[in-house]
């Protein structure tokens, strides 16, 4: 019982330190990267951009601005809800695909590069915001993986030829007699 209480206290302390110190520091770093990406994107605004590239520029620029102060709210759950809303509303999905195609097909390589790097930052923010829970999820996931491998090992043992079992477990055969 003491061990369980100690484990619970360690997990609670980890969660407190992660959510209170580590994650905010990582999010600040990610926010700084978003500022740098926005600056990099703004440099191409000075050059001549085609009409489609101007649209792509503004889609990416607005997207970066939308998440500068929303990094703590980027979670797997919210992202899936947004994806679900977009998939259920055909008009929103059409607009999303149109915007995505304009960005992916932009002639200016900086727009495409900044878009890709911004996606990486948002993915890292999502992982950071879920990081405090990894200490709870990893042991459970590892247990499922181990249970599956144990099941395969048990099948192999059960169906192994008797001569192999005798070689692998010689003392078990003697004690059975």
Beta strands, then each sheet from edge to edge (+ up, - down):
end
